[in-house]
Amino acid sequence: MISPLLSMTEALIEKRLLRGRKILFNKDDDFLKPLVEILAKADHQSIILWAIELAEDLSIAADDAYVKEAINICKMWAQGEVKMPLARKYILKVHSEAKENTFIKGLYLHAIAQGLSVIHTSKHALGLPIYELSALVYQNPDAFMPYIEVKKQHYIVVLKKMIDCDKTHYKWAAFLKGKDDD
């Protein structure tokens, strides 16, 4: 039996599809509430590790050398080895690449760029799931619910793993050391 939340989510997404929306999720959607609640309590370093792991997973599907380079530059930014302007250039280039690709690949590239932007501010954290979940719906228009539910659970599992991990052995930029969030 499908839970009421999932059936409401399915109806909402189908309504958004019929309206021609490209981004099918909002930060205030009930479907995302469990993830939003954990993100709200997580420290910035945990969210960065979470977003980078998810971006790396997505980069495999993106199969784009520039994306892999952008991820490496952003890791260096989180470690204090490069400054924000260089990382920003790469993030914006990934967003630009998204506009030059197929619609679905573009959604994945936007997701990656949003994930990488988390280093600057945790406020970008939901951008990655919003774009990736939208792509999953478009890839599976007739049966998207199992895909997005599994992916949401994956986000939560990875985030909890990052919250619980020992972050003291990571090298952090000065602006990220001992800072809960911005």
N, C-alpha and C positions, 0 to 999 in steps of 0.2 A: 504494500500500500504506500502510495506517495504521501509524504507529509504535507500538511497545509502550506507550510512555508515554501516548499519546493514547487507546489502547484501554483502558488501566487507568483513566485519568481518566474516560472515558465510563462504564465499569462502576461506578466509585465514585459518580459523580453519580447514575446510575440507581438505585443502592442507596439513596442518601440521599433521592431523590425517593419511592421506595417506602415509606420510613420516615416520610414526611411532614415532612421537614425543610424549613424555609423558607429558611434560609441554606445554600447548597449547597457552599461552599468554606471551607477552614480555612487559616490562615496556614502550616501545616506541610505542606500538600498538595504533592506532587511537581510538579504542574502549575504552581504558582506559584513554584517554587524559583528559576528564572532571574531573575524580577523581585525576589524577596526578596534574592538575592545582590547585585544592583545597588543596591537601596535601602540595604542594610547598609553599602555603601561610599560612598554619596552624602552630601554635606553638607546641612545643614538648609535652606539657602536654595534649593538645587536641588530638593529635595523639595517645598518650598512652591510654587515656580513650576510644577512638574509637577502638583501637586494642584489648584492654581487653574485651570490650563489645562484639566484634565480636568473639573473642576466646571463651568467655563464651557460646555464642550461639552455636558455633561449638562443644564445649565440650559435650553438651547434645547429639548430634548425635554420637559423638565418644564413649560415654558410657564407659569411662575409668577412674578409680579412680585416677590413676597416673597423668592424664591430669588435673583433677580438683585440685590436690595437686600442680602441677606445676603452675597453674594459681594463686593459693593462695600465693605461694612463690614469684611469680613475682609481685603480688600486694604489698607484704611486701617489696620487693626490691624497688619498686617505692616510698614507704613510708619511706624508710631508715631504716627499721627494720632488714633487712638481707643484706648481701653484695653480689656483683655480682658473685663471684665464686659459691655460693650455687645456685643462680638462673640459672646460666649457666649450672650447672650440671643437673638441672631439664629440661631445654630447650633441651639440647643435648639428654637426655633420651627420650623425646617426639619424637625427630627426629629419634632416634634409634628404638623406638616402631613403627614408620611409616614404617620402612624397614621390620619389622616382621609381618605386617598385610597385608590384601588384598590391592590391588593396589589403589582402590578408598578410602578406609579408610586411607591408607597411605598418600594420597594427603591431606585429611582433617587434619591429624595429623601434616604434614609439615606446613600446613596453620596456625595451632594453634601455633606451635613453632616459626614461622616467626613473628606472631603477638606479641608474648611475648617478642621477641627480640627487639621490638620497644622501650622498656624502655631504652635500651643501646643506640640505635641510630635510628632516624626516617628513616634512609636509608632502614630499613627492612620492612617498611610499605606496600610496594606493594607486598611483598612475600605472605601475607595472601590472597589477592584477586587472585593473579596469580595461586596459588595452588587450592583455593576453586573453582574458575571458571573452571579450568581444570577438577576438579572432577565432576562438574555439567554437563559438556559436555559429559564426559564418562558415566554418569548416564542416560543421555537423548540424545543418539547419533543421533536419527532421528529428534528431534525437540528441539535442545538446545537453540536456540536464545531467546525465551521468558524467559527462566530460567536465562540466564546470564544477560539479560537486566534488569530484575527485581532486580537481586542481585546487579548489578552495581548501580542502583538507590538507593537501600538500603544502600550501602556503603556511598554514597554521603549524604543521609538524616542523617544517624547516625553521620557522620563526622561534618556536619553543626551544628547538635545539640550539639556536644561536643565543637565546636569552640565557640558557643554562650552561653554555660553554665557558671555559676559562679564557677570557679575552686579554689577560695580562701578558701572554706570550706573543701577541700581535704587536707590530710596530704601528703606532698611531701618530698622526700629525698633531702638533701642539694644540690646534683648535679643537681636536677631538678627545684629548686626554682628560679623563676625570669629569667630563661634561655629560650630564644626563641627556640633554637635548637642547635644541635651540628654540 
